[in-house]
């Protein structure tokens, strides 16, 4: 569920007068996502997405997120576009929350993606990395190694409730990644959360990327590893090398990976698996029972992390070396 803050119809109608958006016809909450409150608005003009930014999103980060969508759209990437207010600002206020109107993107996310879809995702990710060049605002990745340690410190004492022995395993993994993490690979703007529910398709055609609220500046190949983890494992935990091959081929059709990026892929994939394990672990341990948020199983990403530890060559992901 992704409606944490409700809105009154009269307040919404007043909010819309600050935009050239037409007259409100109807609106409803959207039960997708986990960070913000989202509503689908139908107006006398075009459908729109209204996003209320909740407390987990720093208001100071919003110019980066909204500006990035403008930048990417202007360079031909299919993504939602913030609608400016009459005074030119991209951000307003509604129900005590920072709020923005975003263009509606046609399409649906896939519950059962196939290799052909993974290839399209790889291509779109590379296109985003290329389109992101020249974006002047910067946002460090708060969920990189230092952030992982901070998250772990909040969860470590209770980690054994999820699986016995986790304390020693995760401490060892953090030490390994701190020592092995590459520092000189190509960097730029990354999506950092390109899971299936953030990619829309119309049939087999990718129609666009959404939800840039984890976007930041980091290693481009790290973003590739996030997608490998998110798209190329089956429900039984097995890595699907056909999907991996397709995704990596799609990416490299636009932006070929360097030899150094290819060599670093196993370490980067361990890191991205750990990142999502730790955020899921924290939410699993701290989300109150009955909260209107669906908790995600952290052990899914622990299994992926253990898979990556066994990788002896990047070729095992489906790369042609």
N, C-alpha and C positions, 0 to 999 in steps of 0.2 A: 504494500500500500504506500502511496506517495502523496498523500494529502495530510499534512501535519497541521496546517493553518486553514481554517475555513474562511470564506469571504461572503459578505452580504451583497445581494444583487445591486442595491442602491449605491454602495461603495464602488462596486466594479463599474457601474455606468458612469459615475463621476470620474473614476480613473481613466476611462476610455476617452473622455472629453479632452484629455491632454495629448491625444494622438489623432492622426488622420486615419482612423481605422473603421469608420462606419458606425452603425448603430448595433448595439448588442441584441441578438435574437435568442441565444441560449448559451449555456455553459455547463460543463460537468468536470469533475475531478478525474484525473488519469491515474490508474493504479499501476504505474510503472516507475522504476527508479527507486532510489533509497535516500537521496540527499536533500531534495527540495520538494515543495508542493507544486504540482503541475495541473493545469486546467486546459481543456480544449474549449475554445470560444468560437461560436459561429456568429458572424456579424453580417450586416447588409452588404459587405464587400467580400473579404476573403477570410477563411478560417485562420485562427491564430492560436499559438500556444502562449499561455500566461504562466510564468514561473515566479514563484515567491521563494526567495533565497532564505533558507533556514539557518539556524545558529552554527551548524557545522561548516558553513561556507563563509569565509572571511570577506567582509564587504570590500576590503581593500584589494581583493583579487578580482573583483567583478570587472573592472575596466580591462584587465588582461583577457578574460574569457570572452567578453562581448566584442572587444576590439579584434580578437583573433578570428572570430567568426566572420566579421566584416572583411578582414584581410584575406582569409581563405576563399570566401565567396567571390571577392573581386578578382581573384586569380583563377577562377573557373572550377573550384572544388564545390561539389554539391553538398551543401550543409545549410542548416537553418540560419536565417539572417535577422539580427535584432532590428526592430522597428523603432526609428527615432521618434521622440516626442516632438511636439510643435516647437519647443525651445531648442531642439537639436540634441538634447541629452538622450542617452540610451537607457538610463535607469530612473525609475520612479519609486513610489512607496505606496503600499496597499496593505491594510490590516496589520500595520506595525512591522512590515517586512520590506526590505528592498525588493523591487519587482521589475520585470521586463516583459515586453511583448516580443515574441519570436515568430517568424514565419512558419507556416505549417508545411512539413515535408511529407509528400505522398509516399506510401509504402508500408511494409510490415517487416518485423524482424523474424528470422527463420528459427523454428524450433528444432529442425533436423537439417542443418547445413550439409551439403555434399562438397566433394572436392572442387567442382566447378565454381561453387560459391566462395570457397576458400581462396581460389585464385583471384577472384574479383576483389576480395577483401585485401589481399596482399598488394594488388595493383593500386587500390584506393589509398591504402596506408602510405605507399611510396609517393603517390601524387600529393597527399597531404604534407609529407615531409618536404617535398620540393616547393609546394605552394607556400609553406611557412617561412621560407627564406625571405629575409628583409623585414620581418615583423619586429618592430623596434622595442616593444615592451618585453620585459623579462620576468619570469617567475621560476624561482628554484623549485626543484622537486622535493616537497616536504616529506614524501614517502620514498626516499632513498635510504641509504645505509644508516645514517644518523636517526632518521625517523623510524626505521625498523627497530633499532635498539630501544628507542623511547617507548614504542608500542609494546615490545617484549617485556620491558620492565613493569608495565601495567598489568600484564597477564601472567607473568612467570610463576607467581606463587600458586596460582590455581590451574596451571596448565596440565598438571597430572590428572585433573578431573576429566579431561578430554581423552588423554592416552597416557598411561604410566611411562615414565622415562623421558617425557618430552623436554624437561628442563635441560638435561645434559645434551640431547640431540640438537636443540635449537641454539644453545650457547655455542656449541662447536661449529654449527653452520654459520652463525654470525661472525665468528672469528675467522673462518675460512674465507668468507666473502669479503670481509674487510681487508684481508691480505691480498686476495686475488682479483678484486674488482678493477677492471681496466679504466684508465684515466685519460687516454689520449685518442679515443675513437671519435669519428664525426658526430657532432652534436647539433641540436636545433630544437624546434618546437615539436613535442610529441603529444599524442592523444592521451596515452597512459591508462586508458580504460576501454579499449576497443573490443568489447565483448559482443556476442551476437545481438543482444538487445539494444546496442548502440549503432547498428548498421541496418538500414532499411533496403528492402528489395521490392521490386515490382516484377513478379514472375521470377525469372532467373537473372534479371538485370539489377545491378546495384543502383539504387536511386539516391543514396546519400548517407552521410555520417552525422550522428547527433551526439549530444551530451559531452561537451568539451570542458566540464567542470573539474576535471583532474588534469587538464592540459598544463604543460610546464616545459621548461628547457631541460633537456637531458640527452643521453646517448640515443641516437636514432635506432641503433640495433637493439637497444633495450626494449623499445616499442615493438619491434618485430618479435622479440621473445615473449612479450605479453600476449601477442596474438597467437603464437604457437600454443601457449598454454590454454588460451581461451577457446580456440577453434579446433584444435587438432587432436584432442583426446576424446575417446568414446565414453559412454556412461559407465562402462565396466572398468574404466581407468586405463585402458590400453591406448598407447600412442598410435595414431593412424598416419602412417608414413605417406600414404597416397595424398591425404589432405595436406600434410606438411610440405610435400614436394610441390603441390599445386600452389600453396600460399607463397612459398619462397620464390617459385618461378614467376608468379604474378608480381611480386615486389620487385624482383630483379629486372623485369621487363621495363620498368620505369627508372629504377635507381639501383644499379648493381652494387652489391655489398663488397667492401674491400676485403682483402685477405685477412687483415687484422680483425675486422668485424666477424668474419666467418669463424675464425679461430676462437673468438671470445663467446660465441653463441651458447655453448654449454654452461659457462659461468653466468652469463646474463639470464639464461632460462632458469637456473637455480635461484637467482636473485628475484626474478619476477614471481616465481612460484612462492618463495618465502614471503614476499610482500603481501600477496593476497591471502596466504595462510594467516599471517599475523593480524591483518585487519579483520578477517573473518573470526579468528580466535577471540580477539578483543570484543567484537560484537556478540559472539556466542556467550561469552562469560558475563557481559555487563548489561545486555538488553533485558529489561524486566519481562517476566511472563505476562502475556496478555497485551503487550505493546503491539501497535498496528504496523509492525515491520517484520518481514519474513527473514528469519535468520538463515544464513547460508552455512553449510557444513564445512568447517575448516579442514577436516581430514581429507577432503577431495584434493586440496592443494598440497597437503603434506605428502600424499601419494605421488603427486606430480613431482614434487621436490625430490623424492627418493628415486624416481625414474631418472631425472636429470643427473643425479650423482653417478649413475651407472654408464653414462654416455662416454664412449672412448674417442669418438670422432664426430665432428659436425655433420659428416655424411649420413649419420644415423637419423638426422632430422629430415633427410630427403634432399640435401644439397648435392649438386653436381660439382665435385672438386676438380 
